[in-house]
Amino acid sequence: MNQVKESKNKMDEQQNKITETFWDAIVVGGGMVGAATALGLGQKGMQVLLLEKTAVDLEWDKESPCQIRVSALTRASEKILKNLGAWKGIENRRYHPFVAMHVWDEVTPGSVHFSAKDMHEPNLGYIAENNVVQAALWECLNECDNVKMLFSANIKGLEFENNQACLSIENLGQLQTELVIGADGAFSKVRQLASIGMDTHDYEQCAVVGCVKTELPHEDTCWQRYTKDGPFAFLSMENNVSSIAWYLPIEKMQWALELSDEEFAREISMASDFRLGQVVEVSERGAFPLVRRHAEHYVKPNFALVGDAAHTIHPQAGQGVNLGLLDAAALVETVLNAKQANKAWGSFSVLRKYERWRRGDNALVQRSMEGFDWLFKQDASLKTLVRKPFLPLANKLTLVKSWLMGQVLNGREALPELAKKFPRESR
Ligand SMILES: Cc1cc2nc3c(=O)[nH]c(=O)nc-3n(C[C@H](O)[C@H](O)[C@H](O)COP(=O)(O)OP(=O)(O)OC[C@H]3O[C@@H](n4cnc5c(N)ncnc54)[C@H](O)[C@@H]3O)c2cc1C
């Protein structure tokens, strides 16, 4: 705890002390993806400024209730976070490994069961609260002299000239950089300032999230049931506590938010088909409308997008931040390689390598989620015909199962270096 407090003080000290006007890179947005990007560059000697809208809380109270925003982290994300040194901060706070995933359907019989044992792995991944991952990364940023952090900076403009980008910040003036990295989430302001358009698709669904306590133990397993309304998932946390993701048609969002705790517990118990018995306790809840977004371009000269600023995806397979962390690792590697080769890392030819590396992969994952969404969304007869044999077949076909599991464990192929190996000390 002392170390956390000391880090916080360092962070506070940096506010209002930004005197440099030129930076190797300026990262806008210090969520999980932006923080990982800034850290990856800073740890390799680049002078980085990280701008974040909201102050990040490094204090940790282990008695605090589970946050409503959690992520399932893949093995590739684990490697990235370990290589950046942030895993310790996650372990010191709260996270939970899961050893199996069980998927079944309301409309058709059969189920798929993935287990770590079958894959000869210790687990299939981890459930971690988003603010835990973010705080662990920020703790490392505090230790990194090459990265400066600034909260509440109001970006007024972004211009490109003379092979540089210039960000205008309220009360701070103009900052020049070789590269602006937009990591400011789905509604990215810098993406708009850079005039990069978005391809969007409204799923007309929402995800209702929160934490619940169940009558029966979750057995360190993530349970996902496809209902007529959409998928319902229990993501295993501590003891009998699970984080939930309940996907509903968008017109039911308000209804779900306004249910009393007792009604909410009853609805969730029913949506999960009482797989973990009755839901006996519910936390605060939140709801997010679901939209697929994909930036028309990830890069332009002296500018690149990562994470949700570049793409958002249906969260049913828990891939969003995992893809974002792969973006971060790929961009860091592309930029560092260019620097080492004495090339301008903000040049279009360098940044295009990053875009070619990540955009196709992200699009493929987005499309496969759309396939699942189509297959399981409705029970029209033709779809049911296709859907009926899907789960039993997927469960039987070892190759299909291993491929699906490979996606869950490692994410995409052509992994960046940071996602390839565990650091020596953690092997
Ligand atoms: C219901 C739900 C469940 C999900 N579950 C999973 C899962 O299990 N696994 C998974 O991998 N993904 C999951 N996701 C997706 C995941 O949450 C996102 O992909 C991830 O949070 C994106 O991280 P990011 O850092 O790119 O963006 P964000 O988390 O949106 O962070 C952006 C940051 O930028 C800051 N910012 C915004 N504007 C500015 C500005 N103008 N100036 C400075 N800073 C700014 C914000 O304060 C924020 O800190 C889920 C999403 C939802 C909605």
Ligand as a Chemical Component Dictionary entry (heavy atoms), coordinates in Angstrom:
data_LIG
# 
_chem_comp.id                   LIG 
_chem_comp.type                 NON-POLYMER 
_chem_comp.pdbx_formal_charge   0 
_chem_comp.three_letter_code    LIG 
# 
loop_
_chem_comp_atom.comp_id 
_chem_comp_atom.atom_id 
_chem_comp_atom.alt_atom_id 
_chem_comp_atom.type_symbol 
_chem_comp_atom.charge 
_chem_comp_atom.model_Cartn_x 
_chem_comp_atom.model_Cartn_y 
_chem_comp_atom.model_Cartn_z 
_chem_comp_atom.pdbx_ordinal 
LIG C1  C1  C 0 -20.128 -4.751 -21.518 1  
LIG C2  C2  C 0 -18.742 -4.867 -22.034 2  
LIG C3  C3  C 0 -17.978 -5.970 -21.688 3  
LIG C4  C4  C 0 -16.680 -6.114 -22.178 4  
LIG N1  N1  N 0 -15.958 -7.212 -21.859 5  
LIG C5  C5  C 0 -14.727 -7.381 -22.379 6  
LIG C6  C6  C 0 -13.941 -8.547 -22.097 7  
LIG O1  O1  O 0 -14.356 -9.447 -21.362 8  
LIG N2  N2  N 0 -12.704 -8.656 -22.647 9  
LIG C7  C7  C 0 -12.223 -7.693 -23.483 10 
LIG O2  O2  O 0 -11.119 -7.856 -24.013 11 
LIG N3  N3  N 0 -12.922 -6.562 -23.750 12 
LIG C8  C8  C 0 -14.152 -6.385 -23.228 13 
LIG N4  N4  N 0 -14.856 -5.259 -23.501 14 
LIG C9  C9  C 0 -14.235 -4.199 -24.308 15 
LIG C10 C10 C 0 -13.259 -3.373 -23.481 16 
LIG O3  O3  O 0 -13.891 -2.882 -22.315 17 
LIG C11 C11 C 0 -12.737 -2.222 -24.326 18 
LIG O4  O4  O 0 -12.280 -2.732 -25.548 19 
LIG C12 C12 C 0 -11.598 -1.513 -23.589 20 
LIG O5  O5  O 0 -12.032 -0.914 -22.406 21 
LIG C13 C13 C 0 -10.998 -0.453 -24.504 22 
LIG O6  O6  O 0 -9.901  0.135  -23.862 23 
LIG P1  P1  P 0 -9.303  1.483  -24.429 24 
LIG O7  O7  O 0 -8.180  1.828  -23.523 25 
LIG O8  O8  O 0 -9.042  1.368  -25.890 26 
LIG O9  O9  O 0 -10.481 2.537  -24.311 27 
LIG P2  P2  P 0 -11.214 3.095  -23.015 28 
LIG O10 O10 O 0 -11.295 2.067  -21.960 29 
LIG O11 O11 O 0 -12.486 3.703  -23.497 30 
LIG O12 O12 O 0 -10.220 4.220  -22.503 31 
LIG C14 C14 C 0 -10.144 5.470  -23.125 32 
LIG C15 C15 C 0 -9.481  6.445  -22.160 33 
LIG O13 O13 O 0 -9.344  7.701  -22.806 34 
LIG C16 C16 C 0 -9.746  8.734  -21.904 35 
LIG N5  N5  N 0 -10.193 9.857  -22.732 36 
LIG C17 C17 C 0 -11.327 9.969  -23.446 37 
LIG N6  N6  N 0 -11.355 11.147 -24.089 38 
LIG C18 C18 C 0 -10.215 11.807 -23.773 39 
LIG C19 C19 C 0 -9.664  13.073 -24.133 40 
LIG N7  N7  N 0 -10.306 13.927 -24.944 41 
LIG N8  N8  N 0 -8.466  13.426 -23.608 42 
LIG C20 C20 C 0 -7.787  12.595 -22.778 43 
LIG N9  N9  N 0 -8.276  11.372 -22.402 44 
LIG C21 C21 C 0 -9.467  10.993 -22.904 45 
LIG C22 C22 C 0 -10.839 8.118  -21.061 46 
LIG O14 O14 O 0 -10.971 8.783  -19.820 47 
LIG C23 C23 C 0 -10.310 6.675  -20.895 48 
LIG O15 O15 O 0 -9.469  6.552  -19.776 49 
LIG C24 C24 C 0 -16.145 -5.098 -23.033 50 
LIG C25 C25 C 0 -16.905 -3.966 -23.355 51 
LIG C26 C26 C 0 -18.197 -3.850 -22.859 52 
LIG C27 C27 C 0 -19.025 -2.644 -23.244 53 
# 
loop_
_chem_comp_bond.comp_id 
_chem_comp_bond.atom_id_1 
_chem_comp_bond.atom_id_2 
_chem_comp_bond.value_order 
_chem_comp_bond.pdbx_ordinal 
LIG C1  C2  SING 1  
LIG C2  C3  SING 2  
LIG C2  C26 DOUB 3  
LIG C3  C4  DOUB 4  
LIG C4  N1  SING 5  
LIG C4  C24 SING 6  
LIG N1  C5  DOUB 7  
LIG C5  C6  SING 8  
LIG C5  C8  SING 9  
LIG C6  O1  DOUB 10 
LIG C6  N2  SING 11 
LIG N2  C7  SING 12 
LIG C7  O2  DOUB 13 
LIG C7  N3  SING 14 
LIG N3  C8  DOUB 15 
LIG C8  N4  SING 16 
LIG N4  C9  SING 17 
LIG N4  C24 SING 18 
LIG C9  C10 SING 19 
LIG C10 O3  SING 20 
LIG C10 C11 SING 21 
LIG C11 O4  SING 22 
LIG C11 C12 SING 23 
LIG C12 O5  SING 24 
LIG C12 C13 SING 25 
LIG C13 O6  SING 26 
LIG O6  P1  SING 27 
LIG P1  O7  DOUB 28 
LIG P1  O8  SING 29 
LIG P1  O9  SING 30 
LIG O9  P2  SING 31 
LIG P2  O10 DOUB 32 
LIG P2  O11 SING 33 
LIG P2  O12 SING 34 
LIG O12 C14 SING 35 
LIG C14 C15 SING 36 
LIG C15 O13 SING 37 
LIG C15 C23 SING 38 
LIG O13 C16 SING 39 
LIG C16 N5  SING 40 
LIG C16 C22 SING 41 
LIG N5  C17 SING 42 
LIG N5  C21 SING 43 
LIG C17 N6  DOUB 44 
LIG N6  C18 SING 45 
LIG C18 C19 SING 46 
LIG C18 C21 DOUB 47 
LIG C19 N7  SING 48 
LIG C19 N8  DOUB 49 
LIG N8  C20 SING 50 
LIG C20 N9  DOUB 51 
LIG N9  C21 SING 52 
LIG C22 O14 SING 53 
LIG C22 C23 SING 54 
LIG C23 O15 SING 55 
LIG C24 C25 DOUB 56 
LIG C25 C26 SING 57 
LIG C26 C27 SING 58 
# 
